């Protein structure tokens, strides 16, 4: 008798992992089936399932996580012999990128209720109803959370108001309870749309996993957390619930009054953001900006006129485009001289940081901007305004309240709050 083990892997979206066998397969070649394979001498079904799953998909799963859906015997039509196999099932918070195809033509996650006309391995066809029933069994999920990460690495958060039924006046990721029979990922997509107006597909989400929240006064909760990259900014997100929906620097989360479940997810979210950097769809434009700090601690800013393509009639940094073949630092020196007449010696500028800046209104893109800084003894009288309405040193308290460009909105407060600025200011 031919004996083998198979594993039905279901992801957080309820999709089933299937393997397309190639023409060399001994059993049901060129058909679709579960990952799995023959038992080795002295091996039981469970051990074979763990070994074959890792060998064919790269997924390492502890034996205790596999749930048996029973043993099945059948007469193989392709080989004409009796077959016996045990089918196991497991839910994993993984994506297609986590799966390698170690055998056969390909591995694909598919909707178990719509297989797209695929020809199935006989063992799979005989047991698919068991998998569908197992997949449909309710796994307790009290609520879902979902957040977006913008190109700067900031995460979308909701400030709850005093009307929130639990944890009022605190900060959290968008989310809420599931509807009857709703899968966690589908609920996350629905909640995000209802609370922010942002429409995503289930496949856009990455699953951060299932979490358990234990509280002293409200009991224990089970919830799923999801995340997705976006090119939106705060002005593109509607606030349908709470006081505001805004993108927040993850480094500042520790300073916010977080809902306990959000605080629980925050470390996993930070790790995901670090592992999934923003990748622009096209080569970003490059810009260089300069901030000079005078003897009073005031910073040099430019009031733009009505002519610039980017943020006309707003306040921003001296600087501009990096030319082809030019590096950021060379562009910073050149732009400062072109716009102000100030010519600094080589080595006079220090790199502060590189920023991803929102130029979608002008170019439809998020672009890269490096900001260079220097302390100076110059005054307004030394500045020749060759571009814009005026280029002057501005009191930091005033600078924070100006109508700033999209880039300066991020750069000015970041610099004024930095240790580097503190070392330059009197």
Secondary structure as GFF3:
##gff-version 3
##sequence-region A 1 426
A	DSSP	beta_strand	2	10	.	.	.	ID=ss1
A	DSSP	beta_strand	15	20	.	.	.	ID=ss2
A	DSSP	beta_strand	32	33	.	.	.	ID=ss3
A	DSSP	beta_strand	35	38	.	.	.	ID=ss4
A	DSSP	alpha_helix	45	57	.	.	.	ID=ss5
A	DSSP	three_ten_helix	63	65	.	.	.	ID=ss6
A	DSSP	beta_strand	67	75	.	.	.	ID=ss7
A	DSSP	beta_strand	82	91	.	.	.	ID=ss8
A	DSSP	three_ten_helix	96	98	.	.	.	ID=ss9
A	DSSP	beta_strand	106	111	.	.	.	ID=ss10
A	DSSP	alpha_helix	122	136	.	.	.	ID=ss11
A	DSSP	beta_strand	143	149	.	.	.	ID=ss12
A	DSSP	beta_strand	155	159	.	.	.	ID=ss13
A	DSSP	beta_strand	171	172	.	.	.	ID=ss14
A	DSSP	beta_strand	174	176	.	.	.	ID=ss15
A	DSSP	alpha_helix	184	196	.	.	.	ID=ss16
A	DSSP	three_ten_helix	202	204	.	.	.	ID=ss17
A	DSSP	beta_strand	206	215	.	.	.	ID=ss18
A	DSSP	beta_strand	219	229	.	.	.	ID=ss19
A	DSSP	three_ten_helix	234	236	.	.	.	ID=ss20
A	DSSP	beta_strand	244	248	.	.	.	ID=ss21
A	DSSP	three_ten_helix	250	255	.	.	.	ID=ss22
A	DSSP	alpha_helix	260	275	.	.	.	ID=ss23
A	DSSP	beta_strand	286	293	.	.	.	ID=ss24
A	DSSP	beta_strand	299	303	.	.	.	ID=ss25
A	DSSP	beta_strand	315	316	.	.	.	ID=ss26
A	DSSP	beta_strand	318	321	.	.	.	ID=ss27
A	DSSP	alpha_helix	328	340	.	.	.	ID=ss28
A	DSSP	beta_strand	350	359	.	.	.	ID=ss29
A	DSSP	beta_strand	365	375	.	.	.	ID=ss30
A	DSSP	three_ten_helix	380	382	.	.	.	ID=ss31
A	DSSP	beta_strand	390	394	.	.	.	ID=ss32
A	DSSP	alpha_helix	396	399	.	.	.	ID=ss33
A	DSSP	alpha_helix	406	416	.	.	.	ID=ss34
A	DSSP	alpha_helix	419	424	.	.	.	ID=ss35
###
